[in-house]
């Protein structure tokens, strides 16, 4: 710290409080302004560091602090038994001028050494701040462009629904503008970035990014050389690079060979491709076992497990998907049909190898003895079945989107629109068969390569499906939609009321919850017979899981706010609206939070108990919604709190333990694989029912189904435009994997409420 000392007199006045300490640096105690160590003091105190206490420095002239009484000169430095008293210093031999020169010289040396580093750090920090600000501005501009396009469509729809009896200005006045939140880059005012304006409005204070003056001359060199990776890290990096290069070279060679085969495959009739792919899979497996018996063998347990556990469900699902595509008789769907034929043929070929392999063997032994193994290290056909299974997953839930994109010549993304938590649950269940296959086949020398290829086959398949819908030279094609499909006055269905829909959704939630409980216990009974042992196991694990989940239930709102990076909102119309709706719903005032833009528009509620609930909005949602629509969205979120949906979600989690146990037989292992996936599907069904309850509850709280309907419609149009994912095009399998009902279905239900006389 650089002090501005007015002259030697100031130092002379403070000299009485200077105390010697032993040689060597001593850290400053708490409350001191700092310790200054001098390597060369004149006279008898040479080599002894000196220290200025905070109270002493404050008494020096020019520091602007009131004069404090001087300390006793006989005191010593606390914690230093060897410190000399101040009276031991030969003050007569140490003039004040010498002390001042030594003191000031010390700071000059410190400033000369640390100055360039500090300046370089400030320059880098300012540069990073400017980059971050510019990136946020660009992202905000891109989001606003997307918002404007969605607003144009939404306004056109609302004018058509109201026969033009609504003003354009009213429909364009979003919550940001109506609530006074459009003055800065934040979507809603957080405490540390806002200030109150009057009693009702809140204005966001935009932080200024100061431009750092450009430095003259070349940039200063780095003071520290970048650290070199450790020897082990270099070896691992080189090994991974070599493996990656080998894999890419092999893929390139296979691609060059497969190119003419692909042309032949394309020219084949639809009915001949599936049996041809199955025959090729069968032939490749047999040839590999004949030519390389030391590497490839036949493992009945692995083959049966893959065929029953994986293909037993995926093969019928692929057959149904193929039938639906062929029924459309649309030539534009030919690439997708050919790809489904290939995957279906590979899985059927792997199943044919398994069936032929168990002929002449004891079928019961093949089912029950998972350790039974033939020659070779890896069973090739089941391995191809695992890869085919992983590649088939994007087809099962994305075929409808890809078909829509091919038909309309529009780019689509066949990704599964699930929250990260559900994706993590599914991923953990999906990768389980890979580890089990490696154990059954004994292919440990190739385990990492097999695991990598299995996961890669999933992502490559998804990329291939997305590439099908991108016309050549039109990578930036935009998604289009049919406006007439979203008009509330044209949606079909009988009139209903929010109370009727709430009752219907509550029954659905109860059925899904009962399915989770009874299904988990029934699945457990297949592992533990008699049923009494299964019930005893279930009671022990469920109680222990519920006990550990209590803290998460109590702190759910806090954890959600921490993860979503939201902060407490300042007083204003947003908080007042939440308070009003909470009173109407009969709820205590929740903690109201908000996030900043840029970001996807969203709102959420968390908290298993009413008094610990959190309601928050994030992203561009207030730049997209009107005040009426924001009321509908907030009413929806408060309904989640009212009906304790987070508590029902936490209650379902312990039952995952009941279905996530490993088995000894192939049948039990296949069951242990599919049980967690079925549990996730049941949990997704429960969340969809909860969303329907929240929609009906929000319409009851606000007495305005239209506000929520138009708000959900805007979110759907926003997702279609930004995520390249059309709605209502997925198959029934796709809908099973959704955490929320299809947006069009939700809007249609709210539109039916309007027919009953609601606003």
N, C-alpha and C positions, 0 to 999 in steps of 0.2 A: 504494500500500500504506500503510495507516494504522498508524503505530508508536505504542505507548504509552510515552512518555518520562516517567520519574518526576519530573523537575524540571530546573531550570537547571544543577544540578551535573552531571547526566549529560551534558548538552550540552557543558559546559566540559571534561569529561574527554575527550570525543571531538573537541574542536575542533582538536586538534593534527594530526588526520589529514584535515582538510578541505583540499582543494586547489582552487585556482581554475582554471577553464577558459575558453576564449574565449567571447564572447557568442554566443548561439545554442544550440539544443538539440543535444546529443550523445547518441547512443544508448548505452545501458549495455552494457559488454562482457560477454561470456559469463562467467557465474559471479558477477556482481554482483547485488545485490538490487534495484537500481533506481537511476535518476538523478533527482534532485530539482532542478528549475530554479527559481530565485528571481529575479523581475524587479526587486526593489528591496531590495538589501542596503544597510545604512547605511555611511556613511563612504567610504573610498577604494575599496572593492570594489563600489560601486554598479553594478548591472547585470550583474555577473559571476555566472553560475550556480555552484552548489556541488555536489559529488558525495560520496556516502558509499560507500566500498568495502565489499564483503561482509565481509571480514575485520575491518574497522574497526567496522561495525555490530554484529558479533557480540561485540565487546569492551565494548559499553556495558552499564552496570549494568541489571539487570532483564530482559535478553534470555535469560538462562539458559545462555549459552555460556561456555566457559573463556576466561580472559583471554589475548589474543594479543599479541605484541610489536608496538609501534607502528612504523610505517614511518618511514623517514628523511624529515625535513621538507624536504629539498632535492630530493626526487624530483618528477617531473612526471607528468602523466597520459599513459599510454602512447598513442602514436599522435597526440599533439598537440604539435607543435614550438613553438607559441606560448604554451604554458601557463606561467604564472608559478609560481615556487617558493613554497612555503608561507611562507618567510621574508619574502617581499615584501609580505605582507598587513600592514596597520597594525593589529596585534592590540590595541594599547593604546587605539585609538579605537573599537574594536568590542567593547563589553562582552558578557559571556556572556549576560546577560539579553536584550539586543537580538537576539542570534543566535537564542536560544531562541524569542522571540516571533515573529521572522520565519519560523523553521522551522515552528512550530506553525500559524501563520496560513496558510502555504502549503498544509498538509494540510487545514485547515478549508475553504479555498476549493475545493480539488480535491474534497473530500467533498461540499460543497454543490452543486457542478456535476454530479458523476457519480452522486450518491446516488439521485435520482429515476429516472434511466435504469436503474441497476442493480436497483432495486426493481421497476420495471415489467417488466424482463427476467425476474427471478425469478418474478414472478406469472404471466407468460405461460408460462414453462417448467413451473411447477407445474400450471397449468391443462391444458396439453397432456399432461402425464404422467397426470393424473387421467382425462382423456378416453381415452387409450390403455389405461389399466388397466380402465376400465369397459367399453370395447369388447371387450377380450380376455375379460373375465368373461362378457359376454353371449354371445360366440361360443363360449366353452367350455361354457356352459350349453346352448346349442342343439346343439352337437356331442354332449354327453352324452345329451341326449334322443334323438337319432338312434341313438347307440350302444346305449342301453338297449333300443330297439325291435328293433334287429338282434340283440342278445343274446337277447331273448325268443324270437325265431324260431329262432335257432341252437340254443338249449337245448331247445326243443320237438322239433326235428329229431333231435338227438342222443339224447334220451330215447326217441323212437320207434325209432331205429335199434338201441338197446341194450336194448329192451324194459323201459325204466325202471330198468335196473340201473346207474345213475350218479346221483350226488348233484347236486342243484341248486347247492349251495354250491361244489362243485368246479368246475362249469362256469362259475360267475360270478366265480371268482377269477382276475382278469386278471393279466397280467405286471406292470402297475403296482403292484398290491397284493402279489403274491408276491415281487417284487424290491424292495419298499420304495420305490417311486417315486411314490406318490400323495400326498405331503405338500405339493406346490406346483404352480404352473402349468406347469412344464416337463415335457415328456413323458419326457425322460431327462436325467440330470444332466450338464451340461457343466462343464468344469473351473472356470469362474469363478462358477458358481451352485450349487455343491454342496459338501458336506463329508462325510467318511467317518464312518460310524457302525459301530464295531466293525471286524471284519475282512471281513465278507461283505456287509453291507447298505450301501446308499448312500441318503442322504436329501437331497432337494432343499430348498434354503433359499430360501424365498419372500422376495422383496424387498418392503419396506414402502413404501407410497405415503403420504408425509406430507402432511397437509392444511395448506395455507397459510391463515393467518388472513385473514379477509375484510377488505378495506380499507374505511375509512370514507369517505363522500363519493363524489362522482362519479369515474369512472375517469380516470386521467391521460391527457392528449391525446398523440397520437403525436408523437415528437420530430422525425420526418422525414416530409415529405409523400410519398405514393406516387409513384413515378416515372411520368411520362407516356410512352406509347409514342411511338416515333419517327414522324416524318411519313410515311415510307414504310410503316411498320407500320399506321398508321391508314388509309392509302389501301387497302392490301391487305385489311385487316379489313372495311372498308366494301364493297369490291368482292365479297369472298366472301359477305358478308351479303346483298348485292343478288342475286347469283347464286342463293344458297340460297332467298331469298324467291321469286324467279322460278320456280325449279324446283318449289317447294312449291305455288305458285299454279297452275302448269301441271298438276301432279299432281292437285290438287283439281278443276280443270276437267275433266280426263280422267275422274276418278272419278265426277263427276256425270253425264257422258255415258255412261260404261260401266255405270252402275247398271242401267238398263233392258235394256241388251245382256246383262248378266250373268243377268238373269231369263230372257231368251230362251235363252241358252246352257244354263242349267240344265234347261230344259224339253225340249231336243233329245234324241233317242235317242243312245245311245253311239256307234253306227256312223257318225253324220252329223257329229259334232263335228270329227274330225280332218280330213276333206276340206274342211269349211267354214273352219277356221282356216288351212289351206294356201291356199285360194282367196283369203281376205282378205289374207293376206301378199303373195301375188302381185299382187293388185289394188292394194294400197297402194303397192307399189314402182313399178308401171307408172304409176299416177296421179301420183306424186311426180315421176317423170321427165318427164311431159308438162306438168305445171303449173309446175314449178320446174326447168327444165333447167340453169340456171346453178349450182344447188346439188347436185342429185341426178343422177347418171349411172350408166352400167353399166360396171363394171370386171371384165372376164373373169377376170383373175388373182386378184383378191380373192374373187370368187364361187367359183371353183374351189378356192381354198385353203381357204376356210371349209367348203365342202361336203365336200371330201375329208379335210382335216386334222381338222376338228371333228365335223361331222355324220357322217363316215364311220365313226365309232365310237359316238358318242352316239346317233344315230338307231336303230341296231340294239339298243343297250342299252335305250333307252326303249320300243321295241316289245316286247322280252322282259319288261320290268317291267310294261307294261300288260297283257300276256297273263296274267301271274301274278295280277294283281289281279282281272281279269275272271273267271278260273277259280274264284275263291272264292265268287262269287255272293252276296256279302254287301252288303246295301243300305247299311250304315254306311260302306262304303268309297267311296261315290259321290263325295264331294268330292275325294278324292285322284285318282280316275279322271278326273274332269273336268279337273283341273289337268294331269295327264299328257297328256290329249288336246290341251290348248291348246299346251303346249310342243312336243309332237310335230308338231302342225300347223304351227307357226311354222318349225320346222327343215325340214320337208318343203317348205313354201312357198319358203323361201330356196333350197333345192336345185332346185326347179322353175324359179325365175328363172334360176339359173345354167345349167341344161340348155337352156332356151329361148334364152338369150343367146349360147351358143356355136354354135348352129345356123347354118351358113353361114360360119363362121370356121374358120381352120386350128386344129384341136384341139391339134395339137402345139405350135403357137406359143403358144396360150393356156396350155399347161402350162409351157413353158420360159421365156417372156418375162414375168417378174414386173413389169417396168416398163410394160407395155402398159396404156394407160388410155383410157377413153372420155370423153364430155362430163361436166360437172358436177364437183363437189368430192368428194362422198361417194357410195359405192355403198350404197344403203339396204338391199337384201335381205341382203347379207352382214353388214351392221351388225346387223340384226335376228337373224341367225343367231348372231352373237357373244353378244348378250344372251340369246338362248334357250339357248345352250350353257352360259353361266354360271348361269342359273336352273335348268338341268337337273341340275347336279351334286348339290345337296342331295337331289333326288328319287332319284337313282341309288343313293346310299348310305344314305338315310334312309327309303325307302318302306316297308320292313318295320316300322320302329319306328312310323311314322305309322299304318300299317294296324293294328298291335296296339293303339295308343292309341284309334283310332276304334272298334275292335271292343269294347274293354273300357271305353270311356268314361273314359279315364284320360289325364292330361296326359303328354306325352312330349317329349323334346328330340331332334331329328334331327341333332344335331351329330356330327361325326366324332371318335371318341375316340382321338386321336393325340397323342403327345408334341409339344411345341412345335417341336422340331427337324424332325420329319417334316412338320408343318404348314407350316413355313417352306420346306422343299424343294418341297412340292406347290404352295404359293402362287407361288413363283418360276416354276415350270413352267406354271402355269395362266394367269398374267398375260402370258406371252410372246406368245400369239396376238393380244392386244389391240394391242401395239406393232407387231407384224408387219402386222396389218390396217390400222393407220393409215398405215404406210409404203406398202402396196400401193394403198390407195384414194386416197392423197393428201389425206386429210381433216385436214391439219394445223391449219387454223383451228378445228376442233372437237375437237382431240385431247384436251384436258383434260376437256371435258364428256363425250366418249365414254368415256374411261378411267374417270371417276367413275361414270357410269351402268352401265358393265359390272360394276364391282366391287359397286356398290349392288344390282344385280339379283341377285347371289348371296346377299347378306345378306337382302334382301327376300323372296327365295324361301324361305330357311330360316325366317324369321319367319312366313311364311304357312303353312308346313307345321306349325310348332309351334302356331300358333293354331287349326289344324283340330282338334286333339285336346283343346282346352280347352273344355268345355261352358260355355254362357252362365251367368255368375254363379258359376262354380266354378273361378276362376283358381288357387286354392290346392289343387286336387285332388292327392292323393297317389298315387304309383305302388303298385300291388298286385302280388303275385306268387303263384305256385302252389307251396306248400310241398312237395307230393308230388314235384314235379320235381327237388327238391334232396336227396332222401333217398338216402344212399349205398347202402343195402341194396336199393333198388328200381331202381338204374341197370342198364341192360342192357349186354351185351357179354361176350365171352369173357374168362377170367382171363388175366392177363399178369403179368410181373415187371418190376421197375425196370430190370434189365439189358437186357431185350428192348426196352423202350421207349426206353432210351438209345441202343441201336444203331440203331433205326428213325429216331429224330430226327437222329442224326449223318448218316445217309444223306441225309435231306431237306436238311439244311444244306449238305452237299457238292453236291447237285444245284442248289440255289439259287445257291451261290457260282459253280459252273461256268456257270450260266445268265447271271450277271452278266458274267463274263469273255468267254465266247463270244458272247453277244448284243451286247456293246459292240463287239467286233471285227467282228462281222458287220454291225452298223449302220454302222460306220466304212467298211467296204468299199463301201457304196452311195454314199459321198461321194468316195472316192479309188479310182480304178481305174487301173492294175492293183492287185491285193492287196498287192504289195510296198511300194507307196507308203503304203498304210494301215498296214501293220505298222511301217514306219519312223516314221510319225507317232505311232503308239501307244507304241512303245518310248521315244521321247523324252519324251512327256508323262507317262507313268506313272512313269518314274524320277524326274523332277523333282518330281512330286506326292508320291511316297513319301519323298523326302528332306525335304521341308517338313513332312511329317506325323510325322516321328520325334519332334520335341519334344512334340507333342500326345500321342503315345503314351506318352512317359515321364512327362509331367505330367498325364495324364488324370485320375488320382485326385484330385490337388490341385485341378484346375479344377472337377471335379464337386462336390467338397466346398465350394469357394468359391461356386459358383453356387447350390447347394442350401442354403447358409447353415447348415452343420452344423459342430459343433466337437467336439474330442476328448472322449470320454466318460470320466468318472471311474471308477476301479476299482470293481467291484461284480459282481453276478450276471450282468449283461448282457455285460460284457467277458469274464467267465469262461466263459460259454456259447459265445461266438465262439471263444475259445481252444480249448475242448474239441472243437468241430466242425471247426475248422481242422486240429487234429491228426488227427482221423479221416479227413479228406479228403486228408491228406498235403501240406498247404499251410503255408508260414510264417505267423506271426501277422500279419494285416493291421492296418492302422490303423483303429481302431474309433471311429466318430463318431456323433453323435446331434443331432437338431434339437429344436425346442421346439413345443409346442402354443400356440395352435390351428393347425390345418392338416389337410389330407387325409391319411389313413393311407397310408404308403408305406415302402418299403425299397429300397435300391439298392446295387449294387456297381460299382466303377469301377477301372480300371487294366489296362493291356495286359500288364504283367509281374507275376508273383506277388509279388515283394518290394516292389512299389510299389502294391499294391492297397489299396482303401478299401472298407469295409463300413459302412453307416449306415442308421439308421431315423429317420423323421421323422413329424411329425403325431401323430395319435391312435392309432397302431397298437398301442402297448402298453396303451392303455386299452380296446382292442377284443379283443385276442388273449390266450389263456391262455399259460402257459409252454410247454406242449406245442406249441401252434400257432406260437409265436415260434421255437421250435427248427426247425420245418419251414420257416418263412420264411427264417431265417438260413442253413439248409442249402441252400436254393434259391439265395440270393445268392452263397454261397461256391462253388457249382457254376459260376456265371458266371465267377468268377475262375479256377477250376481248368481250365476248357476254353477260356480266353482268348477269350471272345466279343467283348470290346472290340477285340481285335487283328483279328479277322475283319471287324468293322465298319469299322475304319480302312482295311483293305486294299481294301474295296469302293469307298471314296470316290474314289480316283484315276480309276476307270473312268467316273465321271460326265463328266469332261472329254472323253472320246472320243465321247460322244453329245450334247454340248452345243455343237455347232458350227453356224453358220448356213449355209444353202444359197442357191444362186442361182436355182434353179427352184422353181416352186410345189410340186412333188413333194418336193424336198429340204427346203423350208421346213416342209411338213407333217410330214415325217419328223423334222426337228429338233425339232418341238414334241412329238410323241408319244414320242420316244426318252427324254427325261428322266423322263417319267411312268412309262414302262415300267421304267426303271432303279429308280425309287423303289418301284414295286410289287415288283420282284425283291428289293430290299433289305428290304422289309417281310416278304416270304416268308422271307428268311434270319433275321430277328429272331424270327419265330414259331417257326421250327425251333429256334433257340437257347433260346427259352423252354421248349419241350418237353424239350430236353436238360437244362435246369436243374431242371425238375420231377422228371425221373427221377433225376438226380444227387442232388438233395436228399433224395429218398426212400431212396437208397442210403446216403447219409451218416448220416442219422438212423435208418435202418431202421424208419421210421414213416410210411408214406404217409398214414395217417389224419390226423395232425397237420397236414400241409400241405394236405390236402383240405378239412378244416373251416376252416382259415385262409383259403384262397382263396374258399371259399363265403361267409365273412363279408365279405370285400372285395367280392365280387360283389353281395351283398345291400345293402351300404352304397352302392355305386355306383348300383344301381337305385333306391334310395330318395332319394338326394341329387341325382343327375344326371338323373332322369326319363328313363332310357335303358334299356329292357328288353333283355335279351340273347336270343340265338337267334331274333330276329325279322328280322334283316337278310338281304338277298338275297346271292347269291354275289358280287355286285359289292361289297357292303358288307364281306364277309369279306376280300376282296383288299386293302382299305385298312386292315386292322387290324395293329397292331404286335405284339399278343399274341393267342394263340388265344382263341377264345370261352371265357369262364370256365366255362361249363357243360361244355364239351368237356374242359377240363383236370381238373375235378373228377371227371368220368365216367372219365377214364383212370386217375386215382388210385384211384377206387373199384374198378376192375377189378384193380388191383394187390392190393387187400385180399382178393379172391377167391383169390389164389394162396397165401394163408397168411401174408402179412405182417401186422404189427400193425395 
